[in-house]
Amino acid sequence: MSGKLTRIKQAFSICIIICFVATGCNILKPNSQKDEESIKRKNPPKALSQMINETDEIIRDLEDTREKRARQIREKENPSKERIPDEQKKQQEEQAEPAQQMQEQEKEGRDKQEEGQGGEQAQGQGTQTTEPTPEPIPEPDWNKLESLAESLNEQWNNYEPVAKSDGAMDETMKNFENQLITLTEQIMARNEENTLTAAVSLYSYFPDYLKLYSHDQPPEIKQLIGLTRKIILYGQKNKWEETKPLLDQMKKAWQEAKTKMKKPDDMLNKRIEAAISDFQFVVSEKKINMARIKGNILINNLDQVE
């Protein structure tokens, strides 16, 4: 009897072990699949990263050109004190005539039949002023921008089938394609304002693609950079009301970005939060020059997130 009970207990124990192993396999399988998927999507494709960098370069080049032009206008309206003496000195040197040249002109005037006319000509030449050459107005390097646009289209052709297979939405891909066409056409048309607007709009699609992959930098960081640039752009067009929903999006994007940081840098995060607060304040006060300054500080801090 005891032998029979022992065999029953052994059979029962074996059943429990089999069930545990089977259950354990089912539990581990999804995690294993997730690990494999995570390894497979560890980094964004090279073509996507290159498109991000090239779009960023287009935006930075245009913003630098606009800032140089703005500084030139400010300097013309309110010239620096240090520059005034130098310019006066230059003008005086240009207006001054060497004594020897004056003597030669007077001699030539006396030798002419119409002495009075010759004297007037000599006097006119002696007092002639030379207008300073105006500084050239900064303009975008359109040839460079065209090359970047061509490369963007080439990299999109490389990435497009990958994006589809990695799960990008058809609508996102279609809108991105249309925006890329718009950007390229505006560059070809040499339209600075529309080119910058199109480039900033194109940049806003990259976070959607980055969310398909594992990250070192949370995709929301690129979203924050895009929102900052779009807000500055609206401010330059005096469309301050349209910046309000974007400011709300910034707060949400930052909170989400913090939850995805693998190794958060507490001090950097504090600087970013302070920069966001400063940027939002000057935007709410409609101070466009300060918005550009505070926005650039914020973008520089965001670029440091890893």
Secondary structure as GFF3:
##gff-version 3
##sequence-region A 1 306
A	DSSP	alpha_helix	2	40	.	.	.	ID=ss1
A	DSSP	alpha_helix	46	77	.	.	.	ID=ss2
A	DSSP	alpha_helix	83	95	.	.	.	ID=ss3
A	DSSP	alpha_helix	99	111	.	.	.	ID=ss4
A	DSSP	alpha_helix	115	127	.	.	.	ID=ss5
A	DSSP	alpha_helix	142	165	.	.	.	ID=ss6
A	DSSP	alpha_helix	170	188	.	.	.	ID=ss7
A	DSSP	alpha_helix	192	203	.	.	.	ID=ss8
A	DSSP	alpha_helix	206	210	.	.	.	ID=ss9
A	DSSP	alpha_helix	219	236	.	.	.	ID=ss10
A	DSSP	three_ten_helix	240	243	.	.	.	ID=ss11
A	DSSP	alpha_helix	244	260	.	.	.	ID=ss12
A	DSSP	alpha_helix	266	284	.	.	.	ID=ss13
A	DSSP	alpha_helix	288	302	.	.	.	ID=ss14
###
